[in-house]
Amino acid sequence: MRVVSGTARGRRLVSPDGYDVRPTTDKVKESVFNIIQFEVEGVRMLDLFAGSGQMGIEALSRGAEFVVFVDSSKKSLDAVRSNLAAVGFSDRSAVVFGDSLNYLNGCRDKFGVVFLDPPYHKGLIPKSFELLPGVLDENAVVVCETKADEDLPENFGCFEKTKEYKYSSVKITLYRPKNTAEV
């Protein structure tokens, strides 16, 4: 697992030892950031269900202003902190221990990019969608990683599904505001 592009390109990242985290493959990560490349620079990003933090770190490497990493596993957050220190991005981030849905419920910040990669088939993305509209900038993009066979709703709030990409057993789904959705 490594940073694919940007100022920290090529830097190796760690995953939590002995913990069941499925890091996004470099191929999928690179594809995601190629898709949203013009929406990352200068934004605040939320890496919900952060795992090792590699998606948020990739965003920081590509010019995101600030990333909030949220996870309910101390082992995962230890890996996030270690990775942030290794690439020098600790000062451009916040690491939050706790339940992701509770975080969304109490959040007062706004984000331009949100990445959701919860445990598969637990229904956490639709539950997150109930709370997400309150933390999204008006032109935000929401990126969801699921198993290829997992179906997500067409809409939530004023956001709609704009594109799905399948990579072997993984699916990436993008949501954008209805008024700016790409065709």
Disulfide bonds with the S-S distance in Angstrom:
none
